């Protein structure tokens, strides 16, 4: 999915643009989906591709929505050595938007914690 930066700026809120296109991070504890407990799907805030099912979400206490697995093929992983840290960045496989990071310290049987910015997501009830 190819769009110009001006197209992305027109379509996304300033916060979503900063996170999805500039690899920003929203302030912990501020995301509108952090405490969402409704059943449904979490989709990319940029392109609408489904990324995470609500039954994979858990409370991590870290300040961002956390999931223990993504829909197969929905995300891509990239080494991130920025800000003096070594992490694994998670992006949308369809539009390349930055979603957050994944860590191997999750409490479920997957052992993973996808730490995802709320403003990079849309929630679809269902």
C-alpha positions as CSV (number, residue, x, y, z in Angstrom):
1,X,0.0,0.0,0.0
2,X,1.7,3.2,-1.2
3,X,0.6,6.6,-0.1
4,X,2.5,9.9,0.0
5,X,3.3,11.5,3.3
6,X,0.8,14.3,2.5
7,X,-1.9,11.7,1.9
8,X,-1.2,10.0,5.3
9,X,-1.2,13.4,7.0
10,X,-4.6,14.2,5.6
11,X,-6.1,10.8,6.6
12,X,-4.6,10.4,10.1
13,X,-5.0,12.3,13.3
14,X,-1.7,14.1,14.3
15,X,-1.1,11.5,17.0
16,X,-1.8,8.5,14.7
17,X,0.5,10.1,12.0
18,X,3.3,10.5,14.5
19,X,3.1,6.9,15.7
20,X,2.2,5.1,12.4
21,X,4.4,7.1,10.0
22,X,7.2,8.6,12.2
23,X,7.6,5.7,14.7
24,X,6.5,7.7,17.6
25,X,5.1,6.5,20.9
26,X,2.0,7.7,22.7
27,X,2.3,8.6,26.4
28,X,1.8,5.5,28.6
29,X,-1.7,5.2,30.2
30,X,-3.3,7.7,27.8
31,X,-4.5,5.4,24.9
32,X,-8.3,5.1,24.4
33,X,-8.0,1.4,23.8
34,X,-5.9,0.6,26.9
35,X,-8.7,-0.5,29.1
36,X,-11.1,-1.7,26.3
37,X,-12.6,-5.1,27.2
38,X,-15.1,-5.4,24.4
39,X,-15.1,-8.4,22.1
40,X,-14.0,-7.7,18.5
41,X,-10.9,-7.1,16.4
42,X,-8.1,-4.6,16.6
43,X,-7.2,-3.3,13.2
44,X,-4.5,-1.0,11.8
45,X,-5.4,2.7,12.3
46,X,-3.8,3.4,8.9
47,X,-5.2,0.9,6.5
48,X,-7.8,-1.1,8.5
49,X,-6.1,-4.5,8.2
50,X,-7.1,-6.8,11.1
51,X,-4.1,-7.3,13.4
52,X,-5.2,-8.7,16.8
53,X,-8.3,-10.5,18.2
54,X,-9.7,-9.2,21.4
55,X,-9.2,-12.6,23.1
56,X,-5.4,-12.2,22.8
57,X,-5.4,-8.9,24.7
58,X,-4.3,-8.8,28.3
59,X,-3.5,-6.3,31.0
60,X,0.2,-5.9,31.3
61,X,0.4,-2.9,33.6
62,X,2.8,-1.2,31.1
63,X,0.5,1.6,29.9
64,X,-0.2,0.4,26.4
65,X,-2.6,-2.3,25.0
66,X,-0.9,-5.7,25.2
67,X,-1.6,-8.8,23.1
68,X,0.0,-12.2,23.2
69,X,-0.3,-13.0,19.5
70,X,-1.1,-11.3,16.2
71,X,-3.2,-12.7,13.4
72,X,-0.9,-14.8,11.3
73,X,0.7,-12.7,8.5
74,X,-0.8,-9.5,9.8
75,X,2.4,-7.9,11.2
76,X,6.1,-7.8,10.3
77,X,9.1,-7.7,12.7
78,X,12.1,-5.4,12.4
79,X,15.2,-5.0,14.5
80,X,15.1,-1.6,16.3
81,X,18.3,-0.4,17.9
82,X,17.2,3.2,18.4
83,X,17.2,5.2,21.7
84,X,20.0,3.1,23.1
85,X,17.9,-0.1,23.2
86,X,17.7,-3.3,21.3
87,X,14.0,-4.2,20.6
88,X,11.8,-5.8,18.0
89,X,9.6,-3.3,16.2
90,X,6.1,-4.4,15.0
91,X,4.7,-3.0,11.8
92,X,1.5,-3.6,9.8
93,X,2.2,-6.0,7.0
94,X,-0.2,-4.2,4.7
95,X,0.8,-0.5,5.0
96,X,4.0,-0.7,6.9
97,X,2.7,1.5,9.8
98,X,4.6,1.4,13.1
99,X,2.5,-0.2,15.7
100,X,4.8,-0.7,18.7
101,X,7.2,-3.5,19.8
102,X,7.1,-7.1,20.9
103,X,8.9,-8.5,23.9
104,X,9.5,-12.1,25.1
105,X,8.2,-11.5,28.6
106,X,4.5,-12.2,28.2
107,X,2.6,-14.0,31.0
108,X,0.6,-16.4,28.7
109,X,1.7,-19.6,27.0
110,X,3.0,-17.7,23.9
111,X,5.5,-15.9,26.1
112,X,5.1,-12.7,24.0
113,X,3.9,-9.2,24.9
114,X,3.0,-7.1,21.9
115,X,3.1,-3.6,23.3
116,X,1.0,-1.6,20.8
117,X,0.1,2.1,20.7
118,X,-3.7,2.7,21.0
119,X,-3.6,5.5,18.3
120,X,-2.1,3.0,15.8
121,X,-5.3,0.9,16.2
122,X,-9.0,0.9,15.4
123,X,-11.4,-1.3,17.3
124,X,-14.1,-3.2,15.4
125,X,-16.8,-4.6,17.7
126,X,-18.0,-8.1,16.9
